[in-house]
Amino acid sequence: MSPRRSYDQYCSAARALDAVGDRWTLLIVRELLAGPRRYTDLHADLPGVSTDVLASRLKDMEREGLTTRRRLPPPGAAYVYELTGRGRALLPVLQALGAWGQAALGERRPTDAVRAHWFALPLLRALDAAGVGAGAGEAGLVEVRLEEGLFHLYVGAGDGPLHGDGPAPGGPDATLVLDTVTCTAIARGESTVADAVREGRVAVSGDGALAKALREA
């Protein structure tokens, strides 16, 4: 295996970019924050990446100690990729990049792909800003229903996944129903979760503490 290119600079930012500065690497991290993923699932949720580039990036990430690859027990018997602790430590980096990039998001272009769960990290940022989530000591499962699809958030998650596709396993502690326009406004920083709830643009259901906190945010 050939060595990876390096900036050869004694600088922590340069060292970090040696590991994650290649195209697609941080987006693979974004996908793996949902927990272990098969190669085919990663490829499906990274439209535009070639199979060769994805395979190369995954090998590089494993070499850098960002991911591991393991085989699921039967009946699954498939290989999955998952983040190591070092890889998961990139979460605040992704959140900071997402916040920085809000102003560049603009209107969705005809060529822009979208997946419902790509709103997961912006919503988790917005929930923290609203005083709901890990920063407030809240924990639980939030199911989010959009036109593009259904996904769930692990609010206040520890070492496990941060989000996942489909309904919340075992039932949610709170459910958010909103349209894509509202969700996009929140992702762009043009609206807060609290304002959207107060204005009736986000419907909150659920009887637990997390649902109550969302209604009162």
C-alpha positions in Angstrom: 0.0 0.0 0.0 1.5 3.3 -1.1 2.0 6.0 1.5 -0.5 8.9 1.6 0.5 12.3 0.5 1.4 14.7 3.3 1.8 18.5 3.5 5.0 17.7 5.5 4.3 20.7 7.8 4.8 20.6 11.5 1.4 22.1 12.2 -1.6 20.4 13.8 -4.0 21.8 11.1 -1.8 20.4 8.4 -1.6 17.0 10.2 -5.4 17.0 10.5 -5.7 17.7 6.8 -3.3 14.9 6.0 -5.9 12.6 7.5 -9.2 14.1 6.5 -8.5 16.7 3.8 -9.2 14.4 0.8 -12.5 14.9 -1.1 -15.3 12.7 0.4 -13.6 11.8 3.6 -15.6 14.0 5.9 -18.8 13.1 4.2 -18.1 9.5 4.8 -17.7 10.4 8.5 -21.1 12.2 8.3 -22.6 9.0 7.1 -20.9 6.8 9.7 -22.2 9.0 12.5 -25.4 7.0 11.9 -23.6 3.9 13.1 -22.1 0.9 11.2 -22.8 1.0 7.5 -22.3 -1.4 4.6 -20.3 -0.4 1.6 -23.4 -0.5 -0.6 -25.3 1.7 1.8 -22.5 4.3 1.9 -22.3 4.3 -1.8 -26.1 4.9 -2.1 -26.0 7.8 0.3 -22.9 9.5 -1.3 -24.2 10.3 -4.8 -21.4 11.3 -7.1 -18.6 9.2 -5.5 -17.1 6.5 -7.7 -16.7 3.0 -6.3 -12.9 3.2 -6.7 -12.7 6.5 -4.8 -15.0 5.3 -2.0 -13.0 2.1 -1.6 -9.8 4.1 -1.5 -11.0 6.6 1.0 -12.3 3.8 3.3 -8.9 2.1 3.2 -7.1 5.4 4.0 -9.5 6.1 6.9 -8.9 2.7 8.3 -5.1 3.2 8.0 -5.5 6.6 9.8 -7.4 4.9 12.7 -10.7 6.7 11.9 -12.7 3.6 11.0 -12.7 -0.1 11.4 -14.2 -2.8 9.2 -15.9 -5.9 10.7 -18.1 -8.8 9.6 -21.6 -9.0 11.0 -22.6 -12.4 12.5 -25.1 -14.6 10.6 -27.6 -14.2 9.2 -26.2 -10.8 8.1 -22.7 -12.0 7.3 -21.9 -8.6 5.6 -19.0 -6.4 6.2 -19.7 -3.0 7.8 -17.6 0.1 8.4 -17.8 2.1 11.6 -16.1 5.0 13.3 -13.5 4.6 16.0 -13.3 7.0 18.9 -10.8 9.1 16.9 -13.2 9.2 14.0 -16.2 10.1 16.1 -14.2 12.9 17.6 -14.6 14.6 14.2 -18.3 15.4 15.1 -17.6 19.0 16.4 -15.5 19.6 13.3 -18.4 18.6 11.1 -20.8 20.6 13.2 -18.5 23.7 12.9 -18.2 23.2 9.2 -21.9 22.9 8.9 -22.5 26.1 10.9 -19.9 27.9 8.8 -21.5 26.7 5.6 -25.0 27.8 6.4 -24.7 31.0 4.6 -23.5 29.2 1.4 -26.4 26.8 1.4 -28.8 29.0 -0.6 -31.6 27.6 -2.6 -31.5 24.0 -3.6 -30.2 23.6 -7.1 -31.9 21.2 -9.7 -28.7 19.1 -9.6 -28.5 18.9 -5.8 -29.1 15.5 -4.3 -30.8 15.3 -0.9 -31.3 12.6 1.7 -33.6 13.2 4.6 -31.0 12.2 7.2 -28.6 15.0 5.9 -30.7 17.3 8.0 -29.8 15.3 11.1 -26.7 17.3 12.1 -28.2 20.7 11.5 -31.2 19.7 13.6 -29.0 18.5 16.4 -27.2 21.8 16.3 -30.5 23.6 16.4 -31.8 21.6 19.3 -28.7 22.3 21.3 -29.1 26.0 20.5 -32.7 25.8 21.7 -31.6 24.4 25.0 -32.7 20.9 24.2 -30.2 18.1 23.9 -26.9 17.1 25.2 -26.1 20.6 26.5 -29.2 20.6 28.6 -28.8 17.1 29.8 -31.8 15.8 27.8 -31.6 12.4 26.2 -33.9 10.4 24.1 -35.1 9.5 20.6 -36.7 12.1 18.3 -38.4 11.0 15.2 -38.4 13.5 12.3 -41.0 13.3 9.5 -40.2 15.1 6.3 -41.5 14.8 2.7 -38.1 13.4 1.7 -38.4 10.6 4.3 -38.3 9.6 7.9 -35.3 9.6 10.2 -34.6 9.7 13.9 -32.1 11.5 16.1 -30.4 10.2 19.3 -30.5 13.4 21.3 -27.9 13.5 24.0 -26.2 10.4 22.5 -23.1 9.0 24.2 -20.8 6.7 22.1 -23.6 5.3 19.9 -25.1 6.5 16.6 -26.3 10.1 16.4 -29.1 9.4 13.8 -30.6 6.7 11.6 -33.0 6.2 8.7 -36.6 5.2 9.3 -38.8 5.2 12.4 -37.2 5.4 15.9 -36.5 1.9 17.2 -38.9 1.0 19.9 -40.9 4.2 19.5 -39.8 7.8 19.9 -39.8 10.0 23.0 -40.9 12.9 20.7 -41.9 13.3 17.1 -41.4 16.3 14.9 -43.5 16.8 11.8 -42.4 19.6 9.5 -42.1 20.4 5.9 -38.8 20.7 4.0 -39.1 24.5 3.7 -39.1 24.8 7.5 -36.3 22.2 7.9 -34.2 24.0 5.3 -34.7 27.4 7.1 -33.6 25.8 10.3 -30.5 24.2 8.6 -29.7 27.6 7.1 -29.9 29.4 10.4 -32.8 31.5 9.2 -35.2 30.1 11.8 -34.8 28.4 15.2 -36.6 25.3 16.4 -38.3 27.3 19.1 -39.7 29.9 16.7 -40.9 27.2 14.3 -42.7 25.4 17.1 -44.3 28.5 18.4 -45.4 29.5 14.8 -47.0 26.1 14.2 -44.5 25.2 11.5 -43.2 22.2 13.5 -45.7 19.9 15.2 -44.4 18.2 18.3 -46.0 15.1 19.7 -45.1 12.9 22.7 -45.7 12.8 26.4 -42.2 12.6 27.8 -39.8 15.2 29.1 -38.1 15.5 25.8 -41.4 16.3 24.0 -42.3 18.8 26.7 -38.9 20.5 26.4 -39.3 20.8 22.7 -42.8 22.4 23.1 -41.5 24.8 25.6 -38.2 25.6 23.9 
